[in-house]
Amino acid sequence: MQKSLDTKIARILADRSCNDFILADAKDADMAYGLAAPGLSPESLSGEARFRTLDEYRAQIREVIAQGLVDIVLMSASTNEILTLRERLFENSAVTPAIRANDATDIWLAGAEGVYTSEPSRPFRSASLDYAMCGKGSCKPEERKLGADLGLYSVTFNNDLELDMATLLAYKQFRTEAARKGFRHFLEVFAPNALQADVADIPRFVNNHIVRTLAGVAGAERPIFLKIPYFGPKAMEDLAGFDSNLVVGILGGSAGTTFDAFQMLWEAKKYGARVALYGRKINSAEHQLTFIQILRHIVDDGLLPKDAVRLYHSELGKMGIRPKRSLEDDLQSMAQVLSYESKSTQPSAAIPKPVQSSPAQTTPKLGGNAMPVVENLTQQEKVQRNLERLRKIFG
């Protein structure tokens, strides 16, 4: 079956004024969170942390595929093996399966115990492209379309020569293998997770790295689109308007309010984005399929964000589902985030400049506004901090 992703990419590249927009459900959180990845179970009681099982998580993915309103479902390689290769759920669907093709250390959240995200990101890749594509260690050419032939590859730059060079070399090695095997990818570029030297303008730093990196990439090695934090109108316009052959998309970040999710999507499209990958925003919704349906109305029909929130609450009421927040609270905004693991409950504001610090004396991290913050913590304090972060996400 013709995939909606391929159709839309072709139309967007042919006519940047077209209304096409690509939506993806990012259900790859088991590559980062461990047991907490599927999110809280609806049956969990206040004060308890009973998470959904991986089987329940995959059941939700099956529902999203059957609904057919997203263009991509992003999964771990192990989930792809079950749903794409064994169950053949994408065979007669316009939805494209994709895998998280690498898992650099800045997504190693490892529950409450992991302290890896406080250190500068380092490249790492668990997934095998052949197993993703055909379920074997070595695929024949005709077998490479049996599974997923699309993957997300993520990079994080921290303004350090050796670290950033290692990141770029790993990306080059991946691109070479992927192109040889007919495996397409989209490139995710996070904000710095542990800057090693001061950067006055994070959005421009990220945009410049993207442009510089891709200037030397041609043909089948180029990503089919980008996935980046939404830094606001100017940064999005600068990047989306720079190269008409580059399709720019946004990552969702933390759950936030329903208004946060809808407003970011509407605004990002207005200023040039043509793709959105929402993970926690969808996964934490009271009713995921309704949430996705309204996301589609926003990008396809121009539904305004506040009207979309009201519609979502109305639909929840019709289904007898009690929302997590009152309508009034859900119409408010919380600060957006720039990295995989950052969370925030602060009001939206302009992106601040980073704190000036000496890398030799401090360990920078992403704070509430996803900018570097000076930090001197013991190992136990880091563990406690990560535990608190998990509680903020999952209650």
C-alpha positions, 0 to 999 in steps of 0.5 A: 500500500502507498504510504502517506509519508512518501506521498506527503514528502514528495508533495512538500518538496515539490510545493512548500506552500502545500498544506501537507503535514506529517504526524508521528506517534513516538512509541519508542520510550522503552529505549530510554525509560525502562519499566516506566516507559509505557506510562502510568496505568489508568488504574493506578491509585493516587500515590502508587506508581503502577505502570502499564506493561509493555504488552499494554503499550503495544496494544495501544500501538496496535490501536493507533495503527488501526486508526490510521491518522498518523503517518509514522509509528516510531518503535523500538527494534524489539517492538518492530519485530513483533508488530511489523515483522510477525503480525504484519500490521503495516502491510495494508496500512498507509502508516510507515513503521520506523525504529529508533536506530540509535540510543546515545547516552543522553536518553539513558534515563534508566529509571531513578538510578541513571545518572548518564544524562548529566554527562555529555552525550556519547554515541551508541547504537543497539539496533541492527538495521538488518534485524529491523528490516527483515528479522535476520542478521543478513537480509537479501535485497528482496527481504529488506522491505519486510520490516522497517526501512526507516529509522530515527538517528539522534545526535547532541552537540555539546560544544566540545571538539572531541565529543562532537567529532565522535558524534559526527563520526558515528553518524557518518558510519551509520549513514554509510551502512544505511545507504548501502542497505536501503535504510532511510532515516530522519535526523533528530538533533537535541539541544546540548545536554551538558555544554562543555563551553559557553554558548550564547544562543542555543537555537542558533548553535543547533541550527548552525550545526544542522546546516554545517553537518548536512552540507557534506551529506548527499544522495541516499545518505541525507535524512528525509526530514529533521526532528528538532526542539521547537525553539520558537518562531524565529529559529524555526523560520531561519532553518525551514526557510534556509533550504527548500530541500530540507523538511523540518519537524519538531519533537514533542518533549514532556507532556505539559498541558493539552494547550501546550501540545496543541499550541506548539503544533499549530505555531510550529506549522505556521513558522515552517515545520512540516513534521511533528513527532509526539511521544509523551504528549500522546502517551499521557493523553486521557484518550490517545486516539481522540488526542491524535484525531484533534492533532490531525484537525489542527494541522489539516483543518486549521483548528485553533489551539484553544478551540482544540482543547475545548473540543478535546474536553468535550469529546472526553465528556461524551466518552465519560472520561474524567480529564486530568485537569479542569478545562480552565487549567488545561487551557494554560501554558507550561514551559516547553522543553528542548531535550529528551529528559527535561521536564518543566512546570514553569510558565512559558517564557523566552529562552534564557541565556546559559549560566556562565560556568567553568567545565573543569569545575562544574557539571552542566545539565539541562534544567527546567528551561532546558538550559545549562545550570551549574550543579555540584551533586554527589552520586546519591544526590543525582539518584534522588534528583532523577527519582524526583524527575520521574515523579514529575512525569508520572505522578 
